[in-house]
C-alpha cells in the first residue's frame, strides 16, 4: 500500500512539474516589423522593452506596445537607436511596465 501511495505521489509531482514548465514560455519576436514612417509610429508608442537573445528567444529586438498591436523593431536601425537614447531619461525613472511607466505623450 505504501509503495502504491509513493508511486502515485511521484507521478503527481512529475505531472505538476511538466505542466508548469509547459506554461512558462516566453513570448518572443520571430521577425522584425518593417516601418515605413518611423516618425508617425513613434507618436503611437505606449511602452517598449528590450528582448535579448538569452533564454528561449533567438532574436535581439525591441518589443513595442502600440494602442492596438505589439510589434518588434530591429535595434540596429538608426531611428530605433535614437528613439531609445532620447527616451532613456524617462525609462530610467520607471521600474517596469506599470501605468506610471507609460509614455508621456500617450494618445
N, C-alpha and C positions, 0 to 999 in steps of 0.2 A: 504493500500500500504506500509506504514512504517513497519507494522508487518511482511509482507512477505519479505521485504528487510532485516530486522533484523534477521529473521529466516534463510534466505539464507546466511547471513554473519556468523552467528553462526555455521551453518553446514559446511561452507567452512573452518572456523577456526578449528573445530573438525577434519575434514578430513586431514588438513595440519599437525596437531599435531600427529595424529595417524600414518601417513605415515613417518614422520620424526623420530619417535621413532622406527618404524619397521626397518629403515635403519641404526640405531645406535647400532648395535650389536657388541660384541667383538669377535675376532677370538681366541677361547680358545682351549687349548690342552685337549684332552679327554683321552689320554693314553700316556705312556712313550714309547720311541723308545728303543729297546734293542740293545746295542752297543757291538759288538764282539771284535773290535780292537780300543780301545779308542785313542791310540797314532796316529793312521792313521786318525781318524776322526778329531782330534784336528788340524791337519795341514790344513784342508779344511774349517775351520770355518771362516766366513766372519764377522759376528756380532752375538750378542745374547742379550736377555733381560729376565728379571725375570717376570714370571706370578705368581701373588699371588692369594689367594683364595677369595679375596674380589670382590665385584661386581657380574658379571654374570659367572665368572669362578670358578669351584669347585676343580681344581687340581693345587697344587703348582708345578711349573716346570720352567725350563729354555728353552725358545724358541730360537732355534739355526738356524741361516740362513747359509745355505751352498750355493755353486755355483748353484746347480740345484734343491735344495729341502729345505724345512723348517721342522725341527724335534723338538720333545720335549724330554728333558732329565730329569731324576729323580735328584732333588737337594740333595738327601740323599746319593747318590753314592759317594764313596771316591774320585774317579778321577774327578768327576764334581766339588766337593768342592775345590779340589786342583787347578783345572783349573781356576775357578772363583777367587780364592785367588791370584794366580800368575798373572792373567790378570787384577786384580783390579787397579793397578797403572795406567795402560793405560786408563782404563774406567773412572777413576775419572777426567781425563782431558777433557773428551768428554761431550757434553751437550745433546746428542741424537743420532739418527741413521743417521747423515749426512755422506757425503762421507769422511770427515776428521776423522770420528769416526770409520771407518772400520779398521779391523785388520791390523797390520803392515806386517804380512807375507802372505798377500793375494796372491793367485796363479792366 
